[in-house]
């Protein structure tokens, strides 16, 4: 059996495996420190669900998360929204300034997106210059539009890289559960079409 130990454990290990074996008329207990392995598993899970460049969630995470979020919304009779975001002008920066500038710009975009959202909302980098925001929960149908406007306003401010100003816009498409679909695939497709 594997157990997560409390911080007060006198064994000074976070995780342990306990094995009980009959030994003659008694019982032998062996304890193995598996903290390092558990930490490595945790790191692999993090790497599998995070975008390496921006630190945002990635598509793999989204495909695991979104069906559960839809089920939660269905159970609680609430709405959720997807905002599909494509950067306008990113290719020009990447082509003219190089990939290092493009990577820095993507990191700045990630920070700016996070700065205008609630802690309960999630930002996903789908790949390239495409992002997705999951708004959960949504109280009113007008809420996603207001969030999209906040994102648009945030992109009115220029991005700076090595003393150069870059103006990047954002095209945003919105899909709302349950009005625009009730599955991951349909909601993603409709947000992309709306964008």
Residue pairs with C-beta under 8 A, 6 or more apart in sequence:
1 17
1 18
1 19
2 15
2 16
2 17
2 34
2 38
3 15
3 16
3 17
3 18
4 14
4 15
4 38
5 11
5 13
5 14
5 15
5 16
11 31
11 33
13 33
13 35
14 35
14 38
14 39
15 33
15 34
15 35
15 37
15 38
16 31
16 32
16 33
16 34
16 35
17 31
17 32
17 34
18 29
18 30
18 31
19 29
19 30
19 31
19 32
20 27
20 28
20 29
21 27
21 28
21 29
21 30
22 28
48 60
48 61
49 57
49 58
49 60
49 61
49 64
50 56
50 57
50 58
50 61
51 57
51 58
51 124
51 125
53 103
53 106
53 107
53 125
54 106
54 107
54 109
54 110
54 125
55 110
56 110
56 123
56 124
56 125
56 131
57 65
57 122
57 123
57 124
57 125
58 124
58 125
58 126
59 124
59 126
59 127
61 124
62 124
62 126
62 132
62 134
63 184
65 122
65 134
66 134
66 184
66 187
66 188
67 183
67 184
69 80
69 134
69 136
70 80
70 177
70 182
70 183
70 184
70 187
72 78
72 136
73 79
73 80
73 136
73 137
73 177
73 178
74 178
74 182
76 137
78 137
78 138
78 139
79 137
79 138
79 139
79 141
79 176
79 177
79 178
79 179
80 134
80 135
80 136
80 137
80 138
80 176
80 177
81 134
81 135
81 136
81 138
81 143
81 144
81 147
81 174
81 175
81 176
81 177
82 132
82 133
82 134
82 135
82 174
82 175
82 176
82 187
82 188
82 191
83 132
83 133
83 135
83 144
83 147
83 148
83 151
83 172
83 173
83 174
83 191
84 130
84 131
84 132
84 172
84 173
84 174
84 175
84 188
84 191
84 192
84 194
84 195
85 113
85 130
85 131
85 132
85 133
85 151
85 170
85 171
85 172
85 195
86 129
86 130
86 170
86 171
86 195
87 109
87 129
87 130
87 131
87 168
87 169
87 170
88 168
88 169
88 170
88 171
89 166
89 167
89 168
89 169
90 102
90 105
90 106
90 129
90 168
91 129
93 101
93 102
93 105
93 161
93 166
93 168
94 101
94 102
94 105
97 161
97 164
97 166
101 161
101 162
104 161
105 159
105 161
105 166
105 168
106 125
106 129
108 159
109 131
109 159
109 168
110 123
110 125
110 131
112 154
112 155
112 157
113 123
113 131
113 133
113 151
113 154
114 123
115 154
116 147
116 150
116 151
116 154
117 123
117 133
117 135
117 147
118 135
120 136
120 137
121 133
121 134
121 135
121 136
121 147
122 133
122 134
122 136
123 131
123 132
123 133
123 134
124 131
124 132
124 133
124 134
125 131
126 132
132 188
132 191
133 147
133 151
135 143
135 144
135 147
138 144
138 176
141 176
141 179
144 174
144 176
145 174
148 172
148 174
151 170
151 172
152 169
152 170
152 172
155 168
155 169
155 170
158 165
158 166
158 167
159 165
159 166
159 167
159 168
160 166
171 195
172 195
173 190
173 191
173 192
173 193
173 194
173 195
174 191
174 194
175 181
175 186
175 187
175 188
175 190
175 191
175 194
177 187
180 186
180 187
180 190
180 191
181 187
181 189
181 190
